[in-house]
Amino acid sequence: MKKDVVGLEHLAGLRLDLKLNALRRETEAAETLRSEMRHLADSALLARRDDQRLGESHAVWVRQRLDKLNMELANRLVRIEEARESATRAFGQKDGLSRLAAKDK
């Protein structure tokens, strides 16, 4: 039984690593979206200063793009929360198996 528990603990550790990596990837993707949104906003301000006509058409495009990025970011934040919850559950499972393995020693 001890061997089974140790094997399960190892698998739970691997699963936890996968969940944490997924959380990291989702967080990095959200940061990339935020960075693009800041860049677009700065670009719109510069375009408006350089040429009012160009600035207006560019601002419309930027607003549309920012709306799309906001939706993507909202979806990404939902996935981050789901990944965080999943990692928390995986940690709980690993912790429980670690305690069981220590108890069997």
VENVEN-V371842 format. One record per residue. N is the residue number from 1. D_FIRST is the distance of its C-alpha to the first C-alpha in Angstrom with 2 decimals. Layout:
# VENVEN-V371842
n = <N,N>
d_first = <D_FIRST,D_FIRST>
This chain:
# VENVEN-V371842
n = <1,2,3,4,5,6,7,8,9,10,11,12,13,14,15,16,17,18,19,20,21,22,23,24,25,26,27,28,29,30,31,32,33,34,35,36,37,38,39,40,41,42,43,44,45,46,47,48,49,50,51,52,53,54,55,56,57,58,59,60,61,62,63,64,65,66,67,68,69,70,71,72,73,74,75,76,77,78,79,80,81,82,83,84,85,86,87,88,89,90,91,92,93,94,95,96,97,98,99,100,101,102,103,104,105>
d_first = <0.00,3.81,5.39,5.09,6.29,8.69,9.87,10.58,12.24,14.29,15.37,16.31,18.33,20.09,20.86,22.27,24.40,25.77,26.65,28.37,30.27,31.46,32.64,34.47,36.16,37.33,38.68,40.52,42.01,43.25,44.86,46.55,47.97,49.24,50.87,52.59,53.83,55.34,56.95,58.46,59.87,61.44,62.82,64.43,66.13,67.52,68.78,70.59,72.30,73.40,74.81,74.99,75.14,72.31,70.42,70.70,69.45,66.72,65.75,65.35,63.02,61.09,60.76,59.42,56.97,55.87,55.35,53.12,51.20,50.83,49.25,46.92,46.02,45.37,43.01,41.32,40.90,39.24,36.79,36.19,35.37,33.00,31.30,31.12,29.53,27.00,26.16,25.89,23.37,21.35,21.57,20.41,17.28,16.60,17.50,15.22,12.15,13.63,14.03,10.53,9.46,12.48,11.78,8.56,10.97>
